[in-house]
Amino acid sequence: MSSFDHKTALTAIPHKPGVYQYWDADGKLMYIGKAKDLRNRVGSYFNSDRNQFNGKTRVLVSKIRKITFTIVDTEIDAWLLENSLIKKHQPKFNINLKDDKTYPWIIVKNENFPRIYWTRKVIKDGSTYFGPYGSIGMMHTILDLIKETYPLRTCSLPLTEKNIDEGKFKVCLEYQIGNCKGPCQNYQTEADYDKNIGEIKEILNGKIGNVIRDVKGVIKSASEDLNFELAHQYARRLQVLEKYQSKSTVVNSAITNVDVVSIASDERYAFVNYLKVMNGTIIQTQTIEVKKQLDESDDEILTLAMLEFRTKFNSTSKEIIVPFEPSLEDESLKFTVPKLGEKKKLLELSQKNVLFFKKEKLNQYEKLNPDLRTDRILTTMQKDLRLTQLPKHIECFDNSNFQGKYPVSAIVVFKDAKPSKKDYRHFNVKTVEGPNDFATMEEAVFRRYRRMLDENQTLPQLIIIDGGKGQLSSAVKSLKLLGIENKVTVIGIAKRLEELFYPGDSYPLYLDKKSETLKIIQQLRDEAHRFGITFHRKKRDQGTLKTELEQIEGIGKTTADKLLTHFKSVKKIKEATENQLAEVLNKKQVVTLLAHFKEE
C-alpha cells in the first residue's frame, strides 16, 4: 500500500463542502471529486475496510501522494466547481464528461419576441443566460411555471417587423390552445411581449414572489373545485420552488472572464489564492505560499503572485478582482475592489480559501518547530501592546485578603509566553493593616524589584497589574521610587470589560476578544489569581486553626506554633496519627487534641 501519510493529511482538511484533488508521485492530477463534508469524504477512501472498493479505486488510493482541496459555500457550489475542473483537466480516474452531462442554463434568446428555453451551451450572441442549475427538475419546474403564467412563442420563425407586416406567417396550434398570443400575425404587440419578458427575467433573477403567489392561487382554486390531483401537483411545485435559488456563489453568467486574487500574511509568510473565471465558471484555483525575505509588503507580493498566476494559467482576462488597489500600473488591466454583489462573493470565496490555507500551514510549522509559535505570539504582543521590545519575560501581580485579614500578594512569571512556575513568588504583607489593595500592591511591587536590583537580576519587559487605575498607580509609584519606571512597561487589566490601562493614559486599550495577546494576559491574570488564592487560603486556614488551637485547654501559643511548623498545613495536623502527634506534644496534649478533633 501507499506510504502516503493520510492521517496527517486529513487533519488539514475541514468538515466543509468543497472539491478535493488527488495527485500522484509525479505531481500529476489523478482525480477530482466533490463532497458535502470534505474530511469525511476523503477519509472514506482510507477506510480500513478497503475491500468495499473496486480494483480501480484501490489503485487510485495506492497512488495518492498529495491531496489539495477548495472549500465552497454549499454542496451545489461543489458540484458546479467539480464539473468545471473535470472538464478543464480531464483527470485519468474521472469519468469523461460530455456536453450532455454539463449543467443546464435557461436562455432568453436575443431576437425579436424572445424565446425562453434551456440549453447546455453558452454562446456569446447577446442572449441572456440564467443558471446554471444543479437540479434539472428544479429548472423544469421554473420553465413550466413560466409557460403556464406567461403565453410565449415556441417557434423559431424570424419574426421581424417586415415579415409580420407582409403576412408571411399563420398562427399555429399553440395559439389555438392559448399557449401563445400570436405575435406572428401581429395579434400581440412587441411592447406587450417585452413587458412579459421583463417580468420573467425578474423571476429568473430570484424574485419569485409573484410566481409563488400564482401557484398558491392555483392550489386554492383547484381545491375549491375539488380538483385534488391538480392541487397536489402544484403543491409539489411550490415546495420545490421555495427551495430554489437561481444564483450560485461559484458560477454566475454575468461574470464572463475575470481573475480573482486575495492575500493573507504575517511577519514571515504570505499566502495568495487565485481563481480563474471563464464564461462565468471557475476553471482554475490554486493557493501558494511565499516566504518573506526582506519584509515585503502585501502589495508587492500580491502583484508578483498575480503576474505569476496569469502566466502559468495563460489568463487573458482584462479584469482582476482584488482586495485592495495594487500599485501595478497597466492600462490593459482593470482592477476591481468590489463592495457588494456577485464579484464581492467571488472575492470572499477566494479570501475564505486563503485564510484557511494560511491557518493550516502555520499550524503545521508550529507543530514541527514550537519556537515559531513563541516568536509569533511575542511579536504579536509587542505590536498589540506597543512595546519597544519583545515581552520574553512577563510578571503579573494579584492581591488577596479576607475581610481585611491575612493580606497576601502573589506574582506569577511567564517566559517565552509560557508559565515559569519555579519563579512564582508569594509575599506576606508586612507594612499594611486592614483591607488596602493599593498599599498592598505598592509594597509587593517595591519589594519584588528592589530585590531584583540588589541581586542584579534582569528586569522583565512587561509587568501586568491585576486591577484598574488605582492598583496601576500604586505599582508605578513603587517603580518610580526604585528609578526603573522608564526601564519596564507596566499595564493594568480591569476585570469587568477586560480593559487595559497604561500609566498616565485616561483611555483604556481594548483588544480583540479572540486575540492571542489578550488570551496570554488573561492566562497570566487567572494564574496569578489562582496562585494567590491558594496561598491566601492556606494562610487563612493556618491562622484560623492557630486561634482554635490556642483556645484548647493545654494547647497554648507556643505549642500551636510548634504544630504548624512541624506539620506545615492544617490538613496534615488533622490527618496526623496519635504517634505522629506525640513527636510534638506530650501524651496529655495528644489526648486532648484528638478528642477536640473528634468532637468537631
C-alpha positions in Angstrom: 0.0 0.0 0.0 0.9 3.7 -0.3 3.4 5.2 2.0 1.3 8.4 1.9 0.5 9.7 5.5 -3.2 10.1 5.0 -3.9 10.7 8.8 -1.7 13.8 8.8 -3.3 15.0 5.5 -6.8 14.5 6.9 -6.1 16.8 9.9 -5.7 19.7 7.5 -9.0 19.1 5.7 -12.1 20.8 7.1 -15.6 19.5 7.6 -16.9 21.8 4.9 -18.4 21.4 1.4 -15.9 21.6 -1.4 -13.8 19.9 -4.1 -10.8 17.7 -3.5 -8.0 16.7 -5.8 -5.7 13.6 -5.7 -2.1 13.9 -7.1 0.4 11.1 -7.8 4.2 11.0 -7.1 5.0 12.8 -10.4 2.7 15.7 -9.4 0.0 14.7 -11.9 -3.6 15.3 -11.1 -5.4 11.9 -11.0 -8.9 12.6 -9.6 -11.3 15.4 -8.8 -14.2 14.8 -6.5 -16.9 16.8 -4.7 -18.2 16.4 -1.1 -20.7 17.9 1.3 -18.1 17.2 4.0 -14.6 17.2 2.7 -12.8 15.4 5.6 -15.4 12.7 5.9 -15.4 12.0 2.1 -11.7 12.0 1.7 -11.3 9.9 4.9 -13.6 7.2 3.5 -11.0 6.4 0.8 -8.6 5.3 3.5 -11.1 3.2 5.5 -9.6 0.1 7.0 -12.2 -2.0 5.0 -10.8 -1.3 1.6 -12.4 -4.4 0.2 -15.6 -2.4 -0.3 -13.9 -0.6 -3.2 -13.4 -1.9 -6.7 -10.0 -2.6 -8.1 -9.6 0.8 -9.9 -10.4 2.7 -6.7 -7.8 0.7 -4.8 -5.2 1.5 -7.5 -6.2 5.2 -7.2 -5.7 5.2 -3.4 -2.4 3.4 -3.6 -1.0 6.2 -6.0 -2.1 9.2 -3.9 0.9 11.3 -2.7 -0.8 14.7 -2.2 -4.3 16.0 -1.6 -5.4 19.5 -2.3 -8.9 21.0 -1.9 -11.1 24.1 -2.4 -13.8 24.9 0.1 -17.1 26.5 -1.1 -20.3 27.7 0.5 -22.8 25.0 -0.4 -22.9 21.4 -1.8 -24.4 22.7 -5.1 -21.4 25.0 -5.4 -19.2 22.0 -5.0 -21.0 20.2 -7.8 -20.6 23.1 -10.2 -16.9 23.6 -9.4 -16.2 19.9 -9.7 -17.8 19.9 -13.1 -15.7 22.9 -14.3 -12.4 21.4 -13.1 -13.0 18.0 -14.5 -13.8 19.4 -17.9 -10.7 21.6 -17.8 -8.2 18.9 -16.5 -9.8 15.6 -17.5 -8.0 13.5 -14.8 -7.3 9.9 -15.6 -9.6 8.5 -12.9 -12.6 10.8 -13.6 -15.4 10.0 -16.0 -15.0 11.9 -19.3 -18.0 14.3 -19.1 -19.5 15.0 -22.4 -21.6 18.0 -23.3 -24.9 16.4 -22.4 -23.6 16.0 -18.9 -22.9 19.6 -18.3 -25.2 21.7 -16.1 -28.1 23.4 -17.9 -28.9 27.1 -18.3 -32.1 28.9 -19.1 -31.7 31.3 -22.0 -33.7 34.4 -23.0 -32.8 34.4 -26.7 -31.5 37.7 -28.3 -34.2 38.1 -31.0 -37.5 39.8 -31.8 -40.1 38.3 -29.5 -37.5 36.3 -27.5 -38.0 32.6 -26.9 -37.2 31.1 -23.5 -35.8 27.6 -23.2 -33.0 25.6 -21.6 -29.6 24.8 -23.1 -26.2 23.3 -22.1 -24.2 25.5 -24.3 -23.5 29.2 -23.5 -22.8 31.2 -26.7 -21.9 34.9 -26.8 -24.7 36.1 -29.1 -26.2 38.7 -26.9 -28.6 36.4 -25.3 -29.2 36.4 -21.5 -28.4 33.2 -19.6 -29.6 32.2 -16.1 -28.1 29.5 -14.1 -26.5 27.0 -14.2 -29.0 24.8 -12.4 -27.7 22.0 -10.2 -31.1 20.3 -10.4 -32.7 19.6 -13.8 -36.0 19.0 -12.1 -35.9 22.4 -10.4 -35.1 24.1 -13.8 -38.0 22.4 -15.5 -40.3 23.4 -12.7 -39.3 27.1 -13.3 -39.8 26.7 -17.0 -43.2 25.1 -16.6 -44.4 27.8 -14.2 -43.2 30.5 -16.7 -45.0 28.7 -19.6 -48.3 28.4 -17.6 -48.1 32.0 -16.3 -46.9 33.8 -19.5 -48.0 32.8 -23.0 -44.8 32.8 -25.1 -44.0 31.7 -28.6 -42.0 28.4 -29.0 -41.5 28.6 -32.8 -38.2 29.7 -34.4 -39.8 31.9 -37.1 -37.9 35.1 -37.9 -40.5 37.5 -36.5 -39.1 40.7 -38.0 -41.5 43.7 -38.4 -41.2 43.3 -42.2 -42.1 39.6 -42.2 -45.1 40.1 -39.9 -46.4 43.1 -41.9 -46.1 41.1 -45.2 -48.2 38.3 -43.6 -45.7 35.5 -44.2 -46.8 33.5 -41.1 -50.0 31.8 -39.8 -50.9 31.1 -36.2 -50.3 27.6 -35.1 -51.9 25.2 -32.6 -50.1 26.9 -29.7 -52.2 29.9 -30.4 -55.4 27.9 -30.7 -55.0 26.3 -27.2 -53.9 29.6 -25.6 -50.2 29.0 -25.1 -49.3 31.9 -27.4 -50.9 35.2 -28.2 -50.0 35.1 -31.9 -47.3 37.8 -32.4 -46.6 36.2 -35.8 -49.8 37.7 -37.1 -49.4 40.9 -35.0 -52.1 39.7 -32.6 -49.7 40.7 -29.7 -47.6 43.8 -29.8 -43.8 43.6 -29.2 -44.1 46.1 -26.3 -46.7 43.8 -24.6 -44.5 40.8 -25.2 -41.4 42.5 -23.9 -43.3 43.5 -20.8 -43.8 39.8 -20.0 -40.1 39.1 -20.8 -39.1 41.7 -18.2 -41.2 40.1 -15.5 -39.8 36.7 -16.4 -36.2 38.0 -16.0 -37.1 39.2 -12.6 -38.3 35.8 -11.6 -35.2 34.1 -13.0 -33.1 36.6 -11.0 -34.6 35.1 -7.9 -37.5 37.5 -7.4 -40.1 34.7 -7.5 -42.7 36.2 -5.1 -45.2 36.7 -8.0 -44.9 33.2 -9.2 -45.3 31.8 -5.7 -48.5 33.8 -5.3 -49.8 32.5 -8.6 -49.0 28.9 -7.6 -50.8 29.4 -4.3 -53.7 30.8 -6.2 -53.9 27.7 -8.5 -53.7 25.4 -5.4 -56.6 27.3 -3.7 -58.7 27.4 -6.9 -58.1 23.7 -7.6 -59.0 22.7 -4.0 -62.3 24.7 -4.2 -63.1 22.9 -7.5 -62.3 19.6 -5.8 -59.5 19.0 -8.3 -57.2 17.5 -5.8 -54.9 15.9 -8.3 -54.0 19.4 -9.8 -53.8 20.9 -6.3 -51.3 18.1 -5.3 -49.3 18.7 -8.4 -48.9 22.4 -7.8 -48.3 21.8 -4.1 -45.2 19.8 -5.0 -44.1 22.5 -7.4 -44.5 25.1 -4.7 -42.3 23.0 -2.3 -39.5 22.8 -4.9 -39.9 26.5 -5.8 -39.5 27.7 -2.3 -36.2 25.8 -2.0 -35.0 27.2 -5.3 -32.1 29.6 -5.6 -31.3 31.0 -9.0 -27.8 32.2 -8.3 -24.6 30.5 -7.3 -21.6 31.8 -5.4 -19.3 29.7 -7.6 -20.8 30.4 -11.0 -22.7 33.4 -12.5 -23.1 34.0 -16.2 -22.8 37.8 -15.7 -19.2 37.4 -14.8 -17.7 36.2 -18.1 -13.9 36.4 -17.9 -12.1 37.6 -14.7 -9.3 36.7 -12.4 -9.7 36.8 -8.6 -6.7 37.2 -6.3 -6.5 37.6 -2.5 -3.8 37.5 0.1 -3.3 36.7 3.8 0.1 37.3 5.5 2.0 37.6 8.8 5.6 38.7 9.6 7.2 35.6 8.0 4.8 34.3 5.3 2.3 35.4 2.8 -0.4 33.2 1.1 -2.1 34.1 -2.1 -5.2 32.5 -3.6 -6.1 32.6 -7.3 -9.4 31.9 -9.0 -9.7 31.9 -12.8 -13.2 32.5 -14.1 -14.1 31.8 -17.8 -17.6 32.2 -19.2 -19.0 32.6 -15.7 -17.3 29.4 -14.4 -14.3 28.8 -12.1 -11.9 26.6 -14.1 -8.7 27.1 -12.1 -8.0 27.5 -8.4 -4.7 27.5 -6.5 -3.1 28.8 -3.3 0.6 29.4 -3.0 2.9 30.2 -0.1 5.6 32.9 -0.2 8.3 33.1 2.5 9.2 36.7 3.1 12.9 37.6 2.6 13.0 41.4 3.1 9.7 42.2 4.8 7.9 42.6 1.5 4.5 44.3 1.6 1.3 42.7 0.7 1.1 44.9 -2.3 4.5 43.7 -3.6 3.7 40.0 -3.0 0.1 40.2 -4.4 1.4 41.9 -7.6 4.2 39.3 -8.0 1.9 36.3 -7.5 -0.8 37.8 -9.7 1.5 38.0 -12.7 2.9 34.5 -12.0 -0.6 33.1 -11.9 -1.6 34.8 -15.1 1.4 33.5 -16.9 1.0 30.0 -15.5 -2.6 29.7 -16.4 -2.5 31.6 -19.7 -5.0 34.2 -18.5 -6.1 36.8 -21.0 -8.8 38.4 -18.8 -8.8 42.2 -18.7 -10.4 42.4 -15.2 -8.8 41.3 -11.9 -10.9 41.3 -8.7 -8.6 42.2 -5.8 -9.0 43.0 -2.0 -7.2 46.4 -2.5 -5.9 48.5 -5.4 -2.4 47.3 -6.3 0.4 49.7 -7.2 0.8 48.0 -10.5 0.1 50.3 -13.4 -1.2 48.6 -16.6 -3.6 50.3 -18.9 -4.7 46.9 -20.3 -5.9 45.7 -17.0 -8.8 46.8 -14.8 -8.6 46.2 -11.1 -11.9 45.9 -9.2 -12.2 46.1 -5.4 -15.9 45.1 -5.1 -18.1 46.3 -2.3 -21.2 44.1 -3.0 -22.8 41.9 -5.5 -21.5 38.7 -7.3 -17.9 40.0 -7.6 -17.8 40.6 -3.9 -19.0 37.0 -3.3 -16.2 35.7 -5.5 -13.6 37.7 -3.6 -15.0 36.4 -0.3 -14.7 32.9 -1.6 -11.1 33.5 -2.5 -10.3 35.0 0.9 -12.0 32.1 2.7 -9.7 29.7 0.9 -6.5 31.7 1.5 -7.2 32.2 5.2 -7.9 28.5 5.7 -4.7 27.6 3.9 -2.7 30.1 6.0 -4.1 28.7 9.3 -3.4 25.1 8.4 0.1 25.8 7.1 1.1 27.8 10.2 -0.3 25.1 12.5 1.9 22.5 10.7 5.0 24.7 11.0 4.4 25.4 14.7 3.9 21.7 15.5 7.3 20.9 13.9 9.0 23.9 15.4 7.3 25.2 18.6 9.8 28.2 18.7 7.9 29.6 15.6 4.7 29.8 17.6 6.6 31.5 20.5 8.2 34.1 18.2 4.8 34.8 16.5 3.0 35.3 19.8 5.7 37.5 21.3 5.8 39.6 18.1 2.0 39.9 18.1 2.1 41.0 21.7 4.8 43.6 21.1 2.7 45.0 18.2 -0.6 45.0 20.1 0.7 46.4 23.3 3.0 49.0 21.6 6.1 47.7 23.3 9.7 48.6 22.4 11.0 45.1 22.9 9.7 41.5 22.8 8.0 40.6 26.1 10.0 37.4 26.7 9.8 37.9 30.4 6.4 39.0 31.9 5.3 39.2 35.5 1.8 39.6 36.9 0.7 40.7 40.4 -2.5 39.9 42.3 -3.6 40.7 45.8 -5.9 38.6 48.2 -7.3 39.2 51.6 -10.3 38.1 53.7 -12.3 40.9 55.3 -9.0 42.8 55.7 -7.2 39.9 57.4 -4.4 37.7 56.1 -3.4 40.0 53.2 -1.1 38.4 50.7 0.3 39.3 47.3 1.2 36.8 44.5 3.4 37.1 41.5 3.5 34.7 38.5 6.1 34.7 35.8 5.8 33.9 32.1 8.9 33.3 30.0 8.6 33.0 26.2 4.8 33.1 26.6 4.8 30.0 29.0 4.4 29.8 32.8 7.8 29.6 34.6 6.5 28.2 37.9 9.8 28.0 39.6 9.9 31.8 39.5 6.4 32.2 41.1 6.6 34.1 44.4 4.3 34.9 47.4 4.5 38.0 49.6 3.3 38.2 53.2 2.3 41.8 53.5 4.3 43.5 56.3 3.5 47.2 56.3 -0.2 47.3 55.5 -3.0 46.9 58.1 -6.6 46.4 57.1 -8.1 46.0 53.6 -6.0 48.3 51.4 -5.3 46.9 48.0 -3.4 49.9 46.8 -0.9 49.9 49.6 -0.6 46.1 49.4 0.2 46.4 45.6 2.7 49.2 46.3 4.6 47.1 48.9 4.7 44.0 46.8 6.0 45.7 43.7 8.6 47.6 45.7 9.9 44.5 47.5 9.9 42.4 44.3 12.0 44.8 42.2 14.2 46.1 45.0 15.4 42.5 45.4 15.9 42.0 41.7 18.0 45.2 41.6 20.0 44.2 44.6 20.8 40.7 43.1 21.5 42.2 39.6 18.7 40.2 38.0 17.3 41.1 34.6 14.1 43.1 34.8 11.0 41.9 32.9 10.0 43.6 29.7 6.3 43.7 30.8 4.6 44.0 34.2 0.8 43.3 34.5 -1.2 44.6 37.4 -4.5 42.8 38.1 -6.7 45.8 38.8 -7.7 49.2 37.4 -6.2 52.6 37.6 -5.8 52.6 41.4 -3.6 49.5 41.6 -1.7 50.6 38.5 -0.9 53.9 40.0 0.3 52.2 43.2 2.6 50.0 41.2 4.0 52.9 39.2 4.7 54.8 42.5 7.0 52.0 43.6 8.7 51.7 40.2 9.5 55.5 40.4 10.9 55.1 44.0 13.3 52.5 42.5 14.1 54.6 39.5 13.0 52.0 36.9 9.7 53.4 35.7 11.3 54.0 32.2 13.0 50.6 32.0 9.9 48.4 32.0 6.4 48.7 30.6 3.6 48.3 33.2 -0.1 47.9 32.4 -3.3 47.2 34.4 -6.1 45.0 33.4 -9.7 45.7 34.7 -11.7 42.5 35.0 -15.2 43.7 34.1 -14.6 44.7 30.5 -11.0 43.4 30.0 -9.8 47.0 29.7 -6.0 47.6 29.5 -4.7 50.8 31.2 -1.4 52.5 30.7 0.1 54.9 33.2 -1.0 58.5 32.5 -3.5 57.4 29.8 -7.1 58.1 30.7 -8.5 56.0 27.9 -8.2 52.2 28.1 -7.0 49.9 25.3 -9.4 47.3 24.0 -8.0 44.2 22.3 -10.0 41.8 20.1 -11.6 39.2 22.4 -10.2 36.5 20.2 -6.6 37.9 20.0 -3.7 35.8 21.3 -2.3 38.8 23.2 -5.5 39.1 25.3 -5.6 35.4 25.9 -2.0 35.4 27.2 -2.8 38.4 29.5 -5.9 36.6 30.8 -3.9 33.5 31.4 -1.4 35.5 33.4 -4.1 37.2 35.4 -6.0 33.9 36.1 -2.8 32.1 37.1 -1.8 34.9 39.5 -5.3 34.8 41.0 -5.2 31.0 41.4 -1.7 31.1 42.9 -2.6 33.9 45.3 -5.8 32.4 46.4 -4.2 29.1 47.1 -1.6 30.7 49.4 -4.1 33.0 51.0 -6.4 30.1 51.9 -3.5 28.2 53.4 -2.5 31.2 55.5 -6.1 31.9 56.5 -6.7 28.3 57.5 -3.4 28.3 59.5 -4.5 31.5 61.2 -7.9 30.1 62.0 -6.6 26.8 63.3 -3.9 28.5 65.3 -6.5 30.6 67.1 -8.6 27.5 67.5 -5.6 25.5 68.9 -4.8 28.3 71.4 -8.3 28.1 72.8 -8.0 24.4 73.6 -7.1 23.8 77.2 -3.5 22.7 77.4 -2.5 24.0 74.0 -1.0 27.5 74.1 0.5 29.8 71.5 3.9 28.1 71.7 2.5 24.7 71.2 0.3 25.8 68.3 3.3 27.3 66.6 5.2 24.1 67.0 2.4 22.1 65.5 2.2 24.4 62.4 5.9 24.4 62.0 6.2 20.6 62.2 3.2 19.6 60.1 3.2 22.6 57.6 -0.5 22.6 56.9 -3.9 22.4 58.6 -4.9 19.3 56.7 -1.8 17.4 57.8 -2.4 18.3 61.5 -6.0 17.0 61.4 -4.9 13.8 59.5 -1.9 13.1 61.9 -2.0 9.8 63.9 -1.5 9.6 67.7 2.1 8.6 67.2 2.8 11.5 64.8 1.3 14.0 67.2 3.4 12.5 70.1 6.5 13.7 68.3 5.5 17.3 69.1 3.1 17.0 72.1 3.1 15.3 75.4 0.6 12.4 76.0 -2.0 14.6 77.7 -1.9 17.2 74.9 -2.3 14.4 72.3 -5.4 13.0 74.0 -6.9 16.5 74.4 -6.2 17.4 70.7 -7.6 14.1 69.3 -10.7 14.4 71.5 -11.2 18.0 70.2 -11.0 17.0 66.5 -13.3 14.0 67.1 -15.9 16.2 68.7 -15.5 18.8 65.9 
